[in-house]
């Protein structure tokens, strides 16, 4: 290696049954000065000698993990398995990125977040708190996943969307645009929440259902099948909307109402009792 930027020192530590070595800068780059001590790596394949990438503090990179370009790892973060950080990615705090996860672009993973599997976190995305992202999930653009939220399966959270509190997004579900899912909600199957929609409380959206525009689904409501909830409509309480039903306009479905079949509820219609609607059109 011509003009190496660091060396492994003779300060080994034993971590997770592996021997790691503290690194020392041999030349200045980025905000690192010649002679600065860095974090720990297992071997030189963990950290590129090119770019401004660096491992700071007590951070650890080992196994076949790679840090490239201008990516940085600091505090007590750990990168291992076949994980790969590149571009301007940052991982810090007590975060862990492992298995085959990729973090790139300007993405950041921090606090006590865990990212693993074949996940991709990119763009300006942020994963933090105690959030978990795993399996084949993607978090990208300016999306945020935080709190105790989990995104897994082949789910995607993108644009400026947010998943937080104890929300779960999984299967092939998508949350995008400016949508927010929070509380103890679950969005799964082929469910898609987008635009400025809100899903919260203990609500569930699944199947091939779409919730979009400024629509809200909350409390213990269930939306499933090939349903569409849109415009300024609301579904809440213990209501269930399923099959191929559509709720839109300023309509509200609450209480223990069940809406099924090819029903259309719109305008300013409000159903808040124990109604059972099948293949009906209701509007006000």
C-alpha positions in Angstrom: 0.0 0.0 0.0 1.5 3.3 -1.1 1.0 6.1 1.3 -1.0 4.2 3.9 -3.1 6.4 6.2 -3.0 4.3 9.3 -1.3 1.3 11.0 -2.5 -1.3 13.4 -0.9 -0.8 16.8 0.3 -3.4 19.2 -2.7 -2.7 21.5 -4.9 -5.7 20.9 -8.2 -6.3 22.7 -10.4 -9.3 22.7 -14.0 -8.7 21.8 -16.7 -11.3 20.9 -14.0 -14.0 20.6 -12.1 -11.9 18.1 -8.8 -10.0 18.4 -9.0 -6.4 17.4 -6.3 -3.7 17.1 -6.4 0.0 17.8 -5.4 2.1 14.8 -3.1 5.0 14.5 -3.1 7.7 11.8 0.2 7.9 9.8 -0.9 11.1 8.0 -3.5 13.8 8.2 -6.8 13.6 6.4 -10.3 15.0 7.0 -10.3 16.0 10.7 -7.8 13.3 11.6 -4.2 14.4 12.3 -1.0 12.4 12.0 -0.5 10.4 15.2 -4.2 10.4 16.2 -5.4 7.1 17.7 -8.6 5.7 16.3 -10.9 2.8 17.2 -10.5 -0.9 16.7 -10.4 -3.1 13.6 -9.5 -6.7 13.0 -7.5 -6.2 9.8 -6.7 -3.7 7.1 -9.6 -4.9 4.9 -12.0 -3.4 7.4 -10.9 0.2 6.7 -9.9 1.7 3.4 -6.6 3.7 3.1 -8.4 5.9 0.6 -10.7 8.8 1.3 -11.4 10.2 4.8 -13.1 7.2 6.2 -12.2 6.5 9.8 -13.0 4.6 13.0 -13.0 6.8 16.1 -13.2 6.4 19.8 -14.0 2.9 21.0 -15.9 1.9 17.8 -15.2 -1.5 16.4 -15.1 -2.9 12.9 -14.4 -6.6 12.4 -15.2 -9.8 10.5 -15.5 -8.9 6.8 -17.1 -5.5 7.3 -15.8 -2.6 5.2 -15.6 1.1 5.7 -14.9 3.1 2.5 -14.9 6.5 1.0 -15.7 9.1 3.7 -17.8 6.9 6.0 -17.1 7.2 9.7 -17.8 5.1 12.8 -17.5 6.5 16.3 -18.5 6.4 19.9 -19.1 2.7 20.8 -20.7 1.6 17.5 -20.0 -1.8 16.0 -19.8 -2.8 12.4 -19.3 -6.5 11.6 -20.3 -9.5 9.5 -20.3 -8.5 5.9 -21.7 -5.0 6.6 -20.5 -2.2 4.3 -20.4 1.6 5.0 -19.5 3.9 2.2 -20.0 7.4 0.7 -20.6 9.7 3.7 -22.5 7.3 6.0 -22.2 7.6 9.8 -22.8 5.1 12.5 -22.3 6.1 16.1 -23.6 5.9 19.7 -24.1 2.2 20.6 -25.6 1.3 17.2 -24.8 -2.0 15.6 -24.7 -2.8 11.8 -24.1 -6.3 10.8 -24.7 -9.3 8.6 -25.0 -7.9 5.0 -26.4 -4.5 5.7 -25.3 -1.5 3.6 -25.3 2.1 4.8 -24.4 4.7 2.3 -25.1 8.2 0.9 -25.5 10.6 3.8 -27.4 8.1 5.9 -26.9 7.9 9.7 -27.6 5.1 12.2 -27.1 6.0 15.8 -28.2 5.7 19.5 -29.0 2.0 20.2 -30.4 1.2 16.7 -29.7 -2.2 15.1 -29.5 -2.7 11.4 -28.9 -6.2 10.0 -29.7 -8.7 7.3 -29.6 -7.4 3.7 -30.9 -4.0 4.6 -30.0 -0.9 2.7 -30.1 2.5 4.4 -29.2 5.3 2.1 -29.9 8.9 0.9 -30.4 11.1 4.0 -32.2 8.5 6.0 -31.9 8.2 9.7 -32.4 5.2 12.0 -32.0 5.9 15.7 -33.4 5.3 19.2 -33.9 1.6 19.7 -35.2 1.0 16.2 -34.5 -2.2 14.3 -34.3 -2.6 10.6 -33.6 -6.1 9.3 -34.2 -8.7 6.6 -34.4 -7.1 3.2 -35.9 -3.7 4.2 -34.9 -0.4 2.6 -34.9 3.0 4.3 -34.0 5.8 2.0 -34.4 9.4 0.9 -35.1 11.5 4.0 -37.1 8.8 5.9 -36.9 8.4 9.6 -37.2 5.2 11.7 -36.9 5.7 15.4 -38.1 4.9 18.9 -38.8 1.2 19.2 -40.0 0.9 15.6 -39.2 -2.1 13.5 -39.0 -2.3 9.7 -38.4 -5.8 8.2 -39.2 -8.3 5.5 -39.0 -6.5 2.2 -40.7 -3.3 3.6 -39.7 0.2 2.5 -39.8 3.6 4.2 -38.9 6.5 1.9 -39.2 10.1 1.0 -39.9 12.1 4.2 -42.0 9.3 5.8 -41.6 8.4 9.5 -42.1 5.2 11.5 -41.7 5.6 15.3 -42.9 4.6 18.8 -43.6 0.8 18.5 -44.7 0.8 14.9 -44.0 -2.2 12.7 -43.8 -2.1 8.9 -43.1 -5.4 7.3 -43.9 -7.9 4.5 -43.9 -5.9 1.3 -45.5 -2.8 2.9 -44.4 0.7 2.0 -44.6 4.0 3.9 -43.7 7.0 1.8 -44.0 10.7 1.0 -44.9 12.6 4.2 -46.8 9.7 5.8 -46.4 8.8 9.5 -47.0 5.6 11.3 -46.7 5.5 15.1 -48.0 4.1 18.3 -48.3 0.3 18.2 -49.5 0.1 14.6 -48.7 -2.5 12.0 -48.5 -2.0 8.3 -47.9 -5.2 6.4 -48.6 -7.4 3.5 -48.8 -5.2 0.4 -50.2 -2.2 2.4 -49.1 1.2 1.3 -49.4 4.4 3.3 -48.4 7.6 1.5 -49.0 11.3 0.9 -49.8 12.8 4.3 -51.7 9.9 5.7 -51.5 9.0 9.4 -51.7 5.5 11.0 -51.6 5.5 14.8 -52.8 3.9 18.0 -53.2 0.1 17.6 -54.4 0.3 14.0 -53.5 -2.2 11.4 -53.3 -1.8 7.6 -52.6 -4.8 5.5 -53.5 -6.9 2.5 -53.4 -4.7 -0.6 -54.9 -1.7 1.1 -53.9 1.9 0.4 -54.2 4.8 2.8 -53.3 8.2 1.3 -54.0 11.9 0.9 -54.8 13.2 4.4 -56.6 10.1 5.6 -56.3 8.8 9.1 -56.6 5.3 10.6 -56.3 5.0 14.3 -57.4 3.5 17.7 -58.0 -0.2 17.1 -59.2 0.1 13.5 -58.4 -2.5 10.8 -58.1 -1.9 7.1 -57.4 -4.8 4.9 -58.2 -6.5 1.6 -58.0 -4.2 -1.4 -59.4 -1.2 0.4 -58.7 2.5 -0.3 -58.9 5.1 2.5 -58.2 8.6 1.1 -58.9 12.3 0.9 -59.8 13.5 4.5 -61.6 10.4 5.7 -61.1 8.7 9.1 -61.4 5.1 10.2 -61.1 4.6 14.0 -62.5 2.9 17.1 -62.9 -0.8 16.5 -64.1 -0.3 12.9 -63.1 -2.6 10.1 -63.0 -1.8 6.4 -62.2 -4.7 4.1 -62.7 -6.4 0.8 -62.8 -3.7 -2.0 -64.4 -0.9 0.0 -63.5 2.8 -0.4 -63.8 5.5 2.2 -63.1 9.1 1.1 -64.2 12.7 1.2 -64.7 13.7 4.9 -66.4 10.4 5.8 -65.8 8.8 9.2 -66.1 5.1 10.1 -66.0 4.5 13.8 -67.4 2.4 16.7 -67.7 -1.2 15.7 -68.8 -0.6 12.2 -67.9 -3.2 9.5 -67.7 -2.0 5.9 -67.2 -4.7 3.3 -67.8 -5.8 -0.3 -67.7 -2.9 -2.9 -69.0 -0.4 -0.5 -68.4 3.4 -1.0 -68.6 5.7 2.0 -68.0 9.3 1.2 -69.0 12.9 1.5 -69.6 13.8 5.2 -71.1 10.4 6.0 -70.5 9.3 9.6 -71.0 5.7 10.8 -70.1 5.3 14.5 -72.3 2.5 15.9 -72.5 -1.2 15.1 -73.3 -0.9 11.5 -72.6 -3.8 9.1 -72.3 -2.4 5.6 -72.0 -4.7 2.6 -71.9 -3.5 -1.1 -73.6 -0.2 -0.2 -73.0 3.4 -1.3 -73.5 5.9 1.6 -72.9 9.6 1.4 -74.1 12.9 2.8 
